[in-house]
Amino acid sequence: MAHPEWVNAQKKTGFEIKKIGSRFYMYKRESKWDKEKKKAVKTTGEYIGVVTPSGIVPSKKREHESKPVFSLEYGATAFVKSLAGDWV
């Protein structure tokens, strides 16, 4: 079954889009070698998010992980070291 064009525009290498009900979901896709079958077997990995016409809405778990982390500690330490450089 072919997906609509707005879904195909969101496709990326290494990811898989599945239609469940009326919604489209993106999952990470991998393949592993099966020694018994002597061929590669596709495995569906972790859930990425919902595919919408405006883009991919990340899952709540991934949304929390993707926020940038800022460290103010280095700046404060460097400032104190620069002030007290002749004491050290």
HUNORGI-V463158 format. One record per run of one state. SS is the DSSP state (@ for helix, = for strand, . for the rest). FROM is the first residue (numbers start at 0). TO is the last residue. Records with the same first field share a line. If there is no record, write none. Layout:
SS=FROM-TO, FROM-TO
This chain:
.=0-3, 8-13, 20-21, 34-37, 52-53, 58-58, 65-71, 83-87
@=4-7, 59-64, 72-82
==14-19, 22-33, 38-51, 54-57
